[in-house]
Amino acid sequence: MDVIVNISLLVAQSIIMFSLGLGLEISDFKRVLERKRVVGIALTAQVMVLPLLAYLTVHLFSFSPAFAAGLMILSFCPGGVTSNIISKLAKGDVALSVSLTAVTSILAFVSVPFLVSLSLTHFLGDALNEYSFSEIALVTFLITTTPVSLGVIFRHFKTSIAVKIETGLERLAYVLWTIIVLGAVASSAENVMTNFSQVVMGLFFLPIVMTCFGLILGRMSNLTRTESKTLAIEASIQNSPMALTLTVLISGVSTGLPDLALPAAVYSLTMYAVAFPSVILLRRWGDESKQTPGFDPTADSPAG
């Protein structure tokens, strides 16, 4: 798991983000300006509240320094295409989900390097291989901002081709990604099994609490039910491929899965274990014909 795996991680993540860009249009960015309040609330939950809850999680569940830093890095990585798919399955506001993905994917170049460096310094200090801020920024730019921007540009100028290849490219990326993750976990099976119990409860706790928080925040902010459940999904789903790519490259480990990457790898399982039951529960929670105050996620509605 040396140079070849590192390059494979970069390529897989770049393909995933490029396919995400292919699904975005200029109108998705314009929509952000049209829905400033809703987007502002969602970004607050995703960019500010989630990392704060992640910080609380590592202390509540006594994560080791490496696992703590790994979870913090995961919390900085925006949801990506996965949150769009889950929002669609849950009958959420897909346009809002896509708009948030567009913004956070571009902003990642600004926010992620600084926050990652801060977390590495706080939790690991000198215990980690030297990895400069500029290198983190470069990697983030290469695996997020650049491929997403290229995808949007390609979609704009070659729309018909983009529509044809979008689904196939996305599937290719995830097949490649699955093979790489399974290979990495298999090569470190003993380490994963030994430390699984230490991180698994925290990695269930984080998405469950953020899902509930998103629903409650949405209703307290007088958002519609559809907007509220989209907010809940966006706030609880993170880009584990991006987090795993960053943590493996930062660690510089030549064999096996580094401890820093373990939370992202385990989260790839716990995320879906939380997301799919949420989808089942939220699908029938549609928008009421008239807005009513309060939070009642179990209420039936004509639209549901």
Disulfide bonds with the S-S distance in Angstrom:
none
